[in-house]
Amino acid sequence: MTSKDNPLVRTIRMVTAQTRRAPPELVVAEGLRVLEEATSAGCALEAALVTDNFGTDPRERALLDTWSARNVPVRRAAASLMRRLSDVVSPQGALALVRIPFLTLASLKERPNPLILCLCGIQDPGNLGTLLRTARAVGVSLACAASGTVSARSPKVIRASAGAFFHIPVVEGLRPAEFFDYCRARRISLYQANARAEHSCWTIDLKGPAAIVLGNEARGLAGEEWSGIPSIGIPMTPGVESLNVAVAGAVLLFEALRQRSATVTANAIET
């Protein structure tokens, strides 16, 4: 394949640009690691596009074999065309269209003792992707994003997440009232990250059902709808004003994991 006017190529471009004409529910996954994660998560791959030399590496060969077993349509493309489709400095010669249904809170399967990450006004794709990657590492059961947050379906976010996007339920376009009702009905405690919070994350009990809300680095949680949520902070050296939102989120999420892991260990010893 060499033509930029090929229907598959046009679709990839529309989905990458997230235009209104792009087919709904499709996202672009690019790069070996991200494609491996989408495949291992059992996502539906609509089509894959690879360069002529893709498949010489054992990992690449294994991926192609898995796609063949699942009847994923794979097309070969000229390296020059792949470079035009990619927005990374060093393309790895493979990308795919992946079907990811849009989720709502009502459609989710509930998990015991949930840990939820709620994102409000996070606008940098790298930060959002890093937060999703961290969320998967600590076992977050749900990630959700309010309006004003960059789309988690953006190719840049998916790459920054190292494919974690495909393993975590993500609900976007969240309305605060809807989220509060969801948490209240399930007795999920809400906490907002705040550099000037009175309570330290070391002293807040995160062992039970909890939701951690992260706002914009500059403006915090914008809008009165988010007011009233108890705030927690991260102890820092005097004179330090704040942390990058992805770093702050990682500290809070891993503190929740530490507390929960300690509880599991203690229960195991008792029994």
SULLIN-V809918 format. One record per residue. N is the residue number from 1. RES is the residue in one small letter. PSI is psi in whole degrees, 0 to 359 (NA if undefined). BURIAL is I if it has 9 or more other ideal C-beta (glycine too) atoms within 8 Angstrom, else O. Layout:
N|RES|PSI|BURIAL ; N|RES|PSI|BURIAL
//
This chain:
1|m|129|I ; 2|t|343|O ; 3|s|133|O ; 4|k|349|O ; 5|d|2|O ; 6|n|139|O ; 7|p|320|O ; 8|l|318|I ; 9|v|318|I ; 10|r|320|I ; 11|t|317|I ; 12|i|318|I ; 13|r|318|I ; 14|m|318|I ; 15|v|319|I ; 16|t|317|I ; 17|a|351|O ; 18|q|48|O ; 19|t|164|O ; 20|r|336|O ; 21|r|352|O ; 22|a|140|I ; 23|p|133|O ; 24|p|152|O ; 25|e|0|O ; 26|l|140|I ; 27|v|162|I ; 28|v|127|I ; 29|a|128|I ; 30|e|140|I ; 31|g|149|I ; 32|l|311|I ; 33|r|314|O ; 34|v|319|I ; 35|l|323|I ; 36|e|318|I ; 37|e|317|I ; 38|a|322|I ; 39|t|315|I ; 40|s|334|O ; 41|a|353|I ; 42|g|19|O ; 43|c|154|I ; 44|a|113|O ; 45|l|118|I ; 46|e|321|I ; 47|a|151|I ; 48|a|148|I ; 49|l|125|I ; 50|v|157|I ; 51|t|168|I ; 52|d|326|O ; 53|n|2|O ; 54|f|128|I ; 55|g|356|O ; 56|t|330|O ; 57|d|145|O ; 58|p|321|O ; 59|r|320|O ; 60|e|318|I ; 61|r|319|I ; 62|a|321|O ; 63|l|316|I ; 64|l|321|I ; 65|d|319|O ; 66|t|317|I ; 67|w|320|I ; 68|s|318|I ; 69|a|333|O ; 70|r|6|O ; 71|n|38|O ; 72|v|125|I ; 73|p|124|O ; 74|v|127|I ; 75|r|143|I ; 76|r|140|O ; 77|a|152|I ; 78|a|145|I ; 79|a|325|I ; 80|s|322|O ; 81|l|319|I ; 82|m|323|I ; 83|r|326|O ; 84|r|332|O ; 85|l|334|I ; 86|s|148|I ; 87|d|25|O ; 88|v|158|I ; 89|v|317|O ; 90|s|86|O ; 91|p|144|O ; 92|q|7|O ; 93|g|21|I ; 94|a|138|I ; 95|l|165|I ; 96|a|153|I ; 97|l|124|I ; 98|v|134|I ; 99|r|117|I ; 100|i|109|I ; 101|p|148|O ; 102|f|135|O ; 103|l|154|O ; 104|t|163|O ; 105|l|324|I ; 106|a|336|O ; 107|s|354|O ; 108|l|144|I ; 109|k|126|O ; 110|e|146|O ; 111|r|150|O ; 112|p|145|O ; 113|n|61|O ; 114|p|148|I ; 115|l|119|I ; 116|i|140|I ; 117|l|120|I ; 118|c|128|I ; 119|l|129|I ; 120|c|107|I ; 121|g|18|I ; 122|i|116|I ; 123|q|347|O ; 124|d|122|O ; 125|p|324|I ; 126|g|318|I ; 127|n|315|I ; 128|l|317|I ; 129|g|319|I ; 130|t|321|I ; 131|l|320|I ; 132|l|322|I ; 133|r|317|I ; 134|t|319|I ; 135|a|319|I ; 136|r|322|I ; 137|a|328|O ; 138|v|359|I ; 139|g|31|O ; 140|v|135|I ; 141|s|339|O ; 142|l|136|I ; 143|a|134|I ; 144|c|155|I ; 145|a|133|I ; 146|a|166|I ; 147|s|148|O ; 148|g|353|O ; 149|t|140|I ; 150|v|146|I ; 151|s|131|O ; 152|a|346|I ; 153|r|358|I ; 154|s|137|I ; 155|p|325|I ; 156|k|320|I ; 157|v|316|I ; 158|i|319|I ; 159|r|316|I ; 160|a|333|I ; 161|s|355|I ; 162|a|33|I ; 163|g|359|I ; 164|a|333|I ; 165|f|326|I ; 166|f|353|I ; 167|h|351|O ; 168|i|133|I ; 169|p|129|O ; 170|v|122|I ; 171|v|125|I ; 172|e|168|I ; 173|g|32|O ; 174|l|138|I ; 175|r|134|O ; 176|p|313|I ; 177|a|321|O ; 178|e|317|I ; 179|f|318|I ; 180|f|317|I ; 181|d|318|O ; 182|y|313|I ; 183|c|320|I ; 184|r|318|O ; 185|a|336|O ; 186|r|10|I ; 187|r|45|O ; 188|i|123|I ; 189|s|134|I ; 190|l|139|I ; 191|y|135|I ; 192|q|138|I ; 193|a|131|I ; 194|n|126|I ; 195|a|338|I ; 196|r|24|O ; 197|a|150|I ; 198|e|332|O ; 199|h|137|I ; 200|s|148|I ; 201|c|341|I ; 202|w|337|O ; 203|t|348|O ; 204|i|136|I ; 205|d|111|O ; 206|l|16|I ; 207|k|332|O ; 208|g|185|O ; 209|p|125|I ; 210|a|151|I ; 211|a|128|I ; 212|i|123|I ; 213|v|125|I ; 214|l|131|I ; 215|g|184|I ; 216|n|141|I ; 217|e|322|O ; 218|a|319|O ; 219|r|349|O ; 220|g|215|O ; 221|l|109|I ; 222|a|135|I ; 223|g|142|O ; 224|e|341|O ; 225|e|331|O ; 226|w|359|I ; 227|s|154|O ; 228|g|354|O ; 229|i|128|I ; 230|p|139|O ; 231|s|147|I ; 232|i|148|I ; 233|g|172|I ; 234|i|121|I ; 235|p|132|O ; 236|m|165|O ; 237|t|138|O ; 238|p|138|O ; 239|g|346|O ; 240|v|124|O ; 241|e|315|O ; 242|s|175|O ; 243|l|159|I ; 244|n|142|O ; 245|v|326|I ; 246|a|324|I ; 247|v|315|O ; 248|a|316|I ; 249|g|320|I ; 250|a|317|I ; 251|v|314|I ; 252|l|318|I ; 253|l|320|I ; 254|f|333|I ; 255|e|319|I ; 256|a|318|I ; 257|l|319|I ; 258|r|313|O ; 259|q|317|I ; 260|r|323|I ; 261|s|321|O ; 262|a|322|I ; 263|t|316|I ; 264|v|318|O ; 265|t|317|O ; 266|a|319|O ; 267|n|322|O ; 268|a|322|O ; 269|i|321|O ; 270|e|326|O ; 271|t|NA|O
//
